[in-house]
Amino acid sequence: MASAITTVRQRIESIDVLRGIVMVIMAIDHARDFFYMSPASAANVAADPTNLASTSTLLFFTRWITHFCAPSFLFLSGISAFLMRGKKTVPELRSFLLKRGLWLIIVEVAIITLAWSFNPFYNVFFLQVIWAIGISMVLLGLVVSLPVSVIMAMGAILLLGHNVLDFEAIVQPPKGNFLWDLALHGAFNYYPLSASRGLIVVYAFLPWTGLMFLGYGFGRLYLPGFNAAQRRKILIRAGIGITVLFILLRFANVYGDPSPWAVQERGAWFTFLSFINTTKYPASLQYVSMIIGPSLIALALLEGYRNRVTDFFNQFGRVPMFFYIAHLYLLHAMLVVMFFVKGFGPGQITTPGLPFNFLPAGLGFGLPGVYIAWALAIAMLYPLCRRYNAYKSTHSHWWLSYF
């Protein structure tokens, strides 16, 4: 019994630490979204960090490193869903996944949209990563009574096969079809809901659903009594195998990503950046495998390893929804303070054609300022997350499972 309890505690910590790491990294890119001002354009919203003709190495990696968040988050959410099987009956688990999934969709539309836009009139709604997690949970809830191996196979088919639809010779995708974009091809597609209100589909959900289903299957590795050494061996081998799959697919330049890599005029280093510059919107097979392979290896290496650094990230990983919502509101509030300190006025709160308020041209920093803003936000969030984690650990209110 003692060894089983130790295994569970190590499992929880390794998952939460990895989740905390990728979320803190994610906040770097969101700080860039709010605070970066391109020296060339003098407008913080005009610079594309993955445009290899104009980006710098540091700007590119400020964006690229944050790719580890969404795939890891969906995969770990699948593992966490599986672990609930030990606490709930199948009908109870189905009910929980359906309710929590629908709640996350509401959170995305009502709470997170406002955090990004600071527009109380909701002229634009966003469907981003929380939406993808929510709808994936709903779909997982609908199939949770199936054998785990069947759910895992469904996930593999979705993830391995969806890029077939990139070949118009095989499939003629309907142009501008809302449901098609919502499921498979959405990439910042805008759909008007009325004359003054619209919806932006950022995350097409089916590739992410496939990833959550696969994570659900991997949850079997964390059953009480499963040998910890064997689990780590499986995770490392799977991580290496998926990473090799990415390298082979990327070198072949034929399948798994609609944007092939190419030799760059700026030299070999930027050719390498082209090689790892895979497509996130919608999530390609190459993109997901590039991230999940190293993430599995990290998950194995983190198990049983504890120090002050892992304890720091663990505080964030145990309260992921609280951190996600809080960091967006905090970063945007910091931007509002800077907006007025820099002398901008009420007439400059909105920018024509831009769905985010308090982002006028000429407001922002270079990358050092972005990293300072990110560090300040993390420093302010740490005690809040720690206190909320302590509260969750000592209370059993039903609503705590939704945040």
NORQUI-V888114 format. One record per residue. N is the residue number from 0. RES is the residue in three letters. BURIAL is 1 if it has 9 or more other C-alpha atoms within 8 Angstrom, else 0. Layout:
BEGIN
((N:RES:BURIAL) (N:RES:BURIAL))
END
This chain:
BEGIN
((0:MET:0) (1:ALA:0) (2:SER:0) (3:ALA:1) (4:ILE:1) (5:THR:0) (6:THR:1) (7:VAL:1) (8:ARG:0) (9:GLN:1) (10:ARG:1) (11:ILE:0) (12:GLU:1) (13:SER:1) (14:ILE:1) (15:ASP:1) (16:VAL:1) (17:LEU:1) (18:ARG:1) (19:GLY:1) (20:ILE:1) (21:VAL:1) (22:MET:1) (23:VAL:1) (24:ILE:1) (25:MET:1) (26:ALA:1) (27:ILE:1) (28:ASP:1) (29:HIS:1) (30:ALA:1) (31:ARG:1) (32:ASP:1) (33:PHE:1) (34:PHE:1) (35:TYR:1) (36:MET:1) (37:SER:1) (38:PRO:0) (39:ALA:0) (40:SER:1) (41:ALA:1) (42:ALA:1) (43:ASN:1) (44:VAL:1) (45:ALA:0) (46:ALA:1) (47:ASP:0) (48:PRO:1) (49:THR:1) (50:ASN:0) (51:LEU:1) (52:ALA:0) (53:SER:0) (54:THR:1) (55:SER:0) (56:THR:0) (57:LEU:0) (58:LEU:1) (59:PHE:1) (60:PHE:0) (61:THR:1) (62:ARG:1) (63:TRP:1) (64:ILE:1) (65:THR:1) (66:HIS:1) (67:PHE:1) (68:CYS:1) (69:ALA:0) (70:PRO:1) (71:SER:1) (72:PHE:1) (73:LEU:1) (74:PHE:1) (75:LEU:1) (76:SER:1) (77:GLY:1) (78:ILE:1) (79:SER:1) (80:ALA:1) (81:PHE:1) (82:LEU:1) (83:MET:1) (84:ARG:1) (85:GLY:0) (86:LYS:0) (87:LYS:1) (88:THR:0) (89:VAL:1) (90:PRO:0) (91:GLU:0) (92:LEU:1) (93:ARG:1) (94:SER:1) (95:PHE:1) (96:LEU:1) (97:LEU:1) (98:LYS:1) (99:ARG:1) (100:GLY:1) (101:LEU:1) (102:TRP:1) (103:LEU:1) (104:ILE:1) (105:ILE:1) (106:VAL:1) (107:GLU:1) (108:VAL:1) (109:ALA:0) (110:ILE:1) (111:ILE:1) (112:THR:1) (113:LEU:1) (114:ALA:1) (115:TRP:1) (116:SER:1) (117:PHE:1) (118:ASN:1) (119:PRO:0) (120:PHE:0) (121:TYR:1) (122:ASN:1) (123:VAL:1) (124:PHE:1) (125:PHE:1) (126:LEU:1) (127:GLN:1) (128:VAL:0) (129:ILE:1) (130:TRP:1) (131:ALA:1) (132:ILE:1) (133:GLY:1) (134:ILE:1) (135:SER:1) (136:MET:1) (137:VAL:1) (138:LEU:1) (139:LEU:1) (140:GLY:1) (141:LEU:1) (142:VAL:0) (143:VAL:1) (144:SER:0) (145:LEU:0) (146:PRO:0) (147:VAL:1) (148:SER:0) (149:VAL:0) (150:ILE:1) (151:MET:1) (152:ALA:1) (153:MET:1) (154:GLY:1) (155:ALA:1) (156:ILE:1) (157:LEU:1) (158:LEU:1) (159:LEU:1) (160:GLY:0) (161:HIS:1) (162:ASN:1) (163:VAL:1) (164:LEU:1) (165:ASP:0) (166:PHE:0) (167:GLU:0) (168:ALA:0) (169:ILE:0) (170:VAL:1) (171:GLN:0) (172:PRO:0) (173:PRO:0) (174:LYS:0) (175:GLY:0) (176:ASN:0) (177:PHE:0) (178:LEU:0) (179:TRP:1) (180:ASP:1) (181:LEU:1) (182:ALA:1) (183:LEU:1) (184:HIS:1) (185:GLY:1) (186:ALA:1) (187:PHE:1) (188:ASN:1) (189:TYR:0) (190:TYR:1) (191:PRO:1) (192:LEU:0) (193:SER:0) (194:ALA:0) (195:SER:0) (196:ARG:1) (197:GLY:1) (198:LEU:1) (199:ILE:1) (200:VAL:1) (201:VAL:1) (202:TYR:1) (203:ALA:1) (204:PHE:1) (205:LEU:1) (206:PRO:1) (207:TRP:1) (208:THR:1) (209:GLY:1) (210:LEU:1) (211:MET:1) (212:PHE:1) (213:LEU:1) (214:GLY:1) (215:TYR:1) (216:GLY:1) (217:PHE:1) (218:GLY:1) (219:ARG:0) (220:LEU:0) (221:TYR:1) (222:LEU:1) (223:PRO:0) (224:GLY:0) (225:PHE:1) (226:ASN:0) (227:ALA:0) (228:ALA:0) (229:GLN:0) (230:ARG:1) (231:ARG:1) (232:LYS:1) (233:ILE:0) (234:LEU:1) (235:ILE:1) (236:ARG:0) (237:ALA:1) (238:GLY:1) (239:ILE:1) (240:GLY:1) (241:ILE:1) (242:THR:1) (243:VAL:0) (244:LEU:1) (245:PHE:1) (246:ILE:1) (247:LEU:0) (248:LEU:1) (249:ARG:1) (250:PHE:0) (251:ALA:0) (252:ASN:1) (253:VAL:0) (254:TYR:1) (255:GLY:1) (256:ASP:1) (257:PRO:1) (258:SER:0) (259:PRO:1) (260:TRP:1) (261:ALA:0) (262:VAL:1) (263:GLN:1) (264:GLU:0) (265:ARG:0) (266:GLY:0) (267:ALA:0) (268:TRP:0) (269:PHE:1) (270:THR:1) (271:PHE:0) (272:LEU:1) (273:SER:1) (274:PHE:1) (275:ILE:0) (276:ASN:1) (277:THR:1) (278:THR:1) (279:LYS:0) (280:TYR:1) (281:PRO:1) (282:ALA:1) (283:SER:1) (284:LEU:1) (285:GLN:1) (286:TYR:1) (287:VAL:1) (288:SER:1) (289:MET:1) (290:ILE:1) (291:ILE:1) (292:GLY:1) (293:PRO:1) (294:SER:1) (295:LEU:1) (296:ILE:1) (297:ALA:1) (298:LEU:1) (299:ALA:1) (300:LEU:0) (301:LEU:1) (302:GLU:1) (303:GLY:0) (304:TYR:0) (305:ARG:0) (306:ASN:0) (307:ARG:0) (308:VAL:0) (309:THR:1) (310:ASP:1) (311:PHE:0) (312:PHE:1) (313:ASN:1) (314:GLN:1) (315:PHE:1) (316:GLY:1) (317:ARG:1) (318:VAL:1) (319:PRO:1) (320:MET:0) (321:PHE:1) (322:PHE:1) (323:TYR:1) (324:ILE:1) (325:ALA:1) (326:HIS:1) (327:LEU:1) (328:TYR:1) (329:LEU:1) (330:LEU:1) (331:HIS:1) (332:ALA:0) (333:MET:0) (334:LEU:1) (335:VAL:1) (336:VAL:0) (337:MET:0) (338:PHE:1) (339:PHE:1) (340:VAL:0) (341:LYS:0) (342:GLY:0) (343:PHE:0) (344:GLY:0) (345:PRO:0) (346:GLY:0) (347:GLN:1) (348:ILE:1) (349:THR:1) (350:THR:1) (351:PRO:0) (352:GLY:0) (353:LEU:0) (354:PRO:0) (355:PHE:1) (356:ASN:1) (357:PHE:1) (358:LEU:1) (359:PRO:1) (360:ALA:0) (361:GLY:0) (362:LEU:1) (363:GLY:1) (364:PHE:1) (365:GLY:1) (366:LEU:1) (367:PRO:0) (368:GLY:1) (369:VAL:1) (370:TYR:1) (371:ILE:0) (372:ALA:1) (373:TRP:1) (374:ALA:0) (375:LEU:0) (376:ALA:1) (377:ILE:1) (378:ALA:0) (379:MET:0) (380:LEU:1) (381:TYR:1) (382:PRO:0) (383:LEU:0) (384:CYS:1) (385:ARG:1) (386:ARG:0) (387:TYR:1) (388:ASN:1) (389:ALA:0) (390:TYR:0) (391:LYS:1) (392:SER:0) (393:THR:0) (394:HIS:0) (395:SER:0) (396:HIS:0) (397:TRP:0) (398:TRP:0) (399:LEU:0) (400:SER:0) (401:TYR:0) (402:PHE:0))
END
